[in-house]
């Protein structure tokens, strides 16, 4: 096949690119919302697939599979609604857990919008000890969705493929034991994989870290070994000799003065470190004392099954001793079949995002309202672990329209419950 340009940013989609986009569309099994349905959005998944495959069929198949998965997440998270949380409303910014940099309306020479952030103030432990990891992921999805909408508006205006060129200033950022654990454990690699490669491929491209201290090279090597193809092309490190490199594609007037440029108006709102006395602590002792304990063996999964009616609310509270994938899936009653021990969740509708969480420092607590009657599956998956089993302590309840509440156990039995989960 004839592949598109190696660096397509700043150009309309070529005839070959559009052909691949059309082929991917034919393989979509999930509905694609008009707000998201652009050739550029589909092509982002094609371009990511081309980094792993050479044959046209393999590229199309892999891109369609990845896009189908993203469309399932979009529906579960309501990402195509008008009221997706904005940057100014996003808790990771309002709580000052992460630094916030403005998405600029100016571009580099390849039509990529500019985004500058100062990372000196970020403290990973503040995020990990303050909000549940599932909520952290939701906040990140909202952030990336706003970034995508900004890029989509620019693509509609220019008719050319675009992305965000992300420039991170690492001046003053110190390594501590918690950050090193965050990097070496694979958590950072997971979040990078989840957002930059699986759900928003080629949206942030490139991501350039400048003013790097010498210690960064060691964790970078750790992360690089866990990342898919194309990581080093998109995530670049520069020491203090970076300004000339940036100026090759960015006007000096669009570079902040903090990086040696001429723009005094580009600012970053820094994060604030959360003091230890404000770290999350469990307060629902009555619930914690009644949690149901169960193990999830390595390379296996376990699930709760709940038959629920439209309008009922499903609520859960759980803690874990390590990282597990968790998500909620739906199946209409008329499609129900005898359950296997291992849930084939790929064939079910995703109603709560299936992501990796670690509910040890901050316990998980959330709920969904059933918009249709059927069978709901609460899946805890440990298939990513080769050797270590994980333990989860869970309480799952169903509340009907009259406020009556029942608890559901792992074996499928029910019991009246007065506790509000």
N, C-alpha and C positions, 0 to 999 in steps of 0.2 A: 504494500500500500504506500501511497505518498503521504507522509506525515506533514502536519501543519508546521508553521515556523517554530523554531525552538523557543523564541521569546515573543509570544503573540500579543503581549500587552501593548496598547497604543494603536492597535489595528482592528478593523472590522473582521469578523470571522470569515475565513477563507471558504471556498467551495468544498474542500475536503473536510474542514471542520464542521460545516453545516450538515454534510452527509452523515458524519458520525453522530451528530446530535439527533438527527432524524432516526437513525438506526436505534439509538438508545431509547428514544421516545416509544418506539414500537414494542419495546420489551418491558415497559413500565406496567406493573400490576397494581400500583398504588395511585390514587387520584392525585393530580398535581393542581394546586390552587392557582387561579389566574394571577394573584398577586406575586407569586413566585415563578410563574411559568414564563421564563425568557430563555432564548437560545444561549445567552452567556452563562446563565446559572447551570444549565445542563452541561455546557462545555467545560465548566470547572471540574466536573466529575470525570469527563473524558480526558482532560489534560492530566489529572492525577492518575488515572488508569494507565496512561501512556508511559508513565515512569516505571511501571511494573511489567508491562506486556508489550510485545512487538506485533503479534498478529492482530489484524483488525477485529476478528471475531472475539478474541480474548479481551481486547480493549473495550468493546461494546458490552460484553457480558459483565465484566467487572464493574464498569461504570453504571450500568443499569442496576446491578445488585446494590451498590453503595447508595445510589440515589433513591432506590426503593426504601432502603433502611432509613435514610434521612427523612423521606416523606412520612414514614410512620411516626418518627419523632416529632415532626412538625405538627401533625394532627394531635398527638398526645399532649404536646406543650402549648397548643393554640398559637403557634408562631405566625399564622397568617391573619390573625385578627388585628384590628386597628390599634388596640390598646396595649400592645407589647410594651413592657416596662422600658422606659427611656433611660439614657445615661444618668440624667439628673435625679431619677427616681430609683435607680438600681441600688439595692441595699449594700452591695460591696463598695459603692462609692459614697452613698449617704452616711454609712457607718465609718467611712474613711479606712476600710480594710485594705483597699488597693489604691494606688495613685491613679488619678484620672487626667488623661490628656485629651485635648480637643481634637476631633477629626477635622482636619483643615480642608478648605475648598480649593486649595492649590495642588498642583501635581508635579511629578518629576517629568523627565523627557519621554517616559513611556506611558503617560496618562494614568499613573498610579497616584491616588490621593495620599497625602502625607499625614503621619500620626507620630507625634513625639511623646515620650514618657521618661520621667526621671525615676529610677528604681531605688534610689538610696534609702527611701523611707519604708519600703515594703518589709513586712515581717510575716513570714509564713506561719509562725506559731500563733499569731493573732487570729488568722483565719481559721486554722485548725482547731483552736480552743474556743471559738465563739459561735459558729453556726454549723449546722449539720452539713456533711459533705454533699448530700443530695441537693440541698438548697444552694450550696456553692456552685454546683453544676448548673442549676436552673438560672442563677444569676449570670453565669458565663454564657449560657444559651441566649439570654436576653441581650447581653452585651454584643455577642457576635451577630445577632439578628439586626440590631441597630446599625452595626458596621456594614452588614450586607445591604441594608436598605439605602445607606449613603452611597455605596458603590453602584447599586442598581440605578439610582437616580442619575448618577454621573454617566453611566453607560447609556441610559436612555437619551441623555442630553447630547452626548458626543457621537454615539453610534459606534464606539470603539471599546474593546475589551479593557477592563480596568481591575484594580485591586487596591489594597492599602499597603503602602510602604511604611513599615513600622520601625522607628529608630528609638532604641532604648539607651539611655545614658546610665551607665553603671558606676559613675563616680561616687565614692563614699559608701558603696554597698559592701557590708561586711559578712563574712561567712561565719555561721554559728553551728553548733551541733545539730539543732533541729532542722536547719536548712539542708545540711549535708545528708541527714536521714531522708528528708523529703526528696532529694535528688537521687540518692543511691538506692532507695527502696523501689524505685520505678513509678512513684506517684506522679512526679513531674512528667515523666515520659508518657504516662497514661493520659493526662490532661492534654498534652500536646497532640498525641495521637487522636484523641476524641474530637477535639475542636479543629485543629489545623489540617488534619488529614482525612478523618472520616466524615464529618458533617459540614465543614466549611473549607473544602480543599481549594487551594490557590486564591483564597480571599485575602490573606495576609501574606504578601510575597513581594519582596523579601522581608525578613525580620532581622534587622541589623543591630547588634549590641556594640556600643562604642565605649571608650574609656575603660576597657576591661582590666581588672587587676590580674596579676599572674596566677592567683589560685583558681581562677575560673576554668583554666584548661583541664584540670583534673575532672571536675564534675561534668564538663562538656564531653569529655571522652566517654564517661559512663553513659550519659544520655544518648550520645551518637550511636552507640552500639545497640541500643534498644529501638531506634527509630527506623522507619521505612525508607525506601529509596527516595532520593531527592532532598533529604533533610539538610545536608551540608550546603546544598545550593540555595536553600531558602532561609537557613538560620546561619548568619555569618557573624564572626567576631572580629573586632578591630581594637587595637590599642589606641594610644593617643594620636596616632598618625592616620586619622580618618577623614579629616575635612576635605582634603584634595579628592579623595575617592567619592565623597558625597557630591562635591561640586561638579563632577563629571556629568551628573544627571539631574542635579537640583540647583536651582538658582540660589545664589548666596542670600538673596532677599527673603528666601523662604526657609532659611535655616536659623534657628534661635541663637541669640547672642550667647547663651550658655554653652553652645557648641562651637562658638567661633564665627557664627553667621551675623547677619545684620538685622534680624527681626527681633525687636524687643517685646513684642506683644504675645509671643508664643509662651504659654505658661503651663505648668503641670501642678494640679492640686495634690499635695503629698498625702500619703497614708499616715495614720496615727497608730502608734503601738498601744495595744490593749494591755493594761496592767493585769498582773496575774490574779488579783482579787476580783476582777471582773470576768474571768474565764467562766464558761458555762459549768454549772454544777447541777446534778440531778436533784429535783425537788419533789417529784411525784413518788414518794417512798411507797405508798400503797400499791401503785401500779408495779413498781420495780419488784416488790416482794412476790407478786403474782405472775411474773413473766414465765412463759413456758420455755424450757431449755431443750434445744435439739442440736445435733451435729450435722454438718454437711461435709461428707468425705471429699478428699482430693479427687479432682476429675469428675465430680458428680454434682447433682443439684437436688434440691428438695422444694416442695411447694405446698401451700395451703389452697384448698378448693372451696369456693363460696358460691352458692346459688343465691342470687340477689334479684330483687325486683326493681323496676324503674322508680327512681326517686329515693331509694335507700342510700345511706351513706356508709361507706367502708372506711374504717379508721384503723391505724396501726401505730404501735410503739415498739421499737426494738433496739437492742444493743448487740454488738459483735465483739469478738476478740481479735479480729483481723479484717481484711478487706474481702467483701463478697459482692457479687453482682446482685442487684435487686430490681425487680420491675413487676408491674401488674398487667395481666393480659386478659382478654375477653373472648368468649366463644358463645354464640347463640345456642339456645337449648336444642334447636332442631339439628345442629351440626355435631352435638355431643356424641362422643364415642367412649368405649371403655378406656379408662386412663392407664397410660403406661407409667412405670415408676419414674422415668425420665420424661419431662414435659417437652414436647416438640413445639416450643414457643414461636418458632419462625412462622408457623401457619396460623397464628392467632393475631387478633387485633391488639396493638399496644395501646394501653390507656394510661399508663404511668411509666415514664422513661426508664429503660433498662440500662442502668449504669453501675459502675463499681463504686461502692461506698465503704467507708470504715467508720462504724458507729461505736467507737471505743472512747474517744475523747469527748465527743458530743453525740448523744443518742439521737436516733431518728424518730420523728413523729410527724405524721401527715394523714391526709384523708382524700377521698374522691367521692363525688356524688354520681351514682349510676344513672346514666341517661337512657339505658335500655335494660330489659330483663334478660338474664342469661347467667352463664357460669364465669366467674372471675377467678383467676389463678394468681397467687402471690408467690413469686418465684425467687428463691435464694440459690444462687449458682456459685460453685467453687471450681468450675472446670478449668480455670486459669492456673490453679495450683497443682503442681505435680506430686507433691508429697504430703503437705500439711493439711489436715482437716481444720475446719473452722467451726466455731460455736456461735449460735445466735440465741438470744433470749427475746421472746416475742409475745405481744398481746395484740390480737386482731378482733375487732368488734364490728357488728352490723347494726345500724340504727334505722328503724322504719319511720314513716311519716308521722306516726303518733308519738315518737320519741322513745319507743321501747327499744331496748338494746340487748343484743345477745352476743356472747363471745364464741369464737370459732377456734377449735384446737386443730393441731396438725393431723390428727387421725380422722378429722371430719365431724366430730361430735360438737354439739352446741350446748351452751348453758346461759341462763339469764345473767346479765351483767349490769350493775349499777354504776360502775366507774365510767367516767368520760375520758376516752383515750384521745 
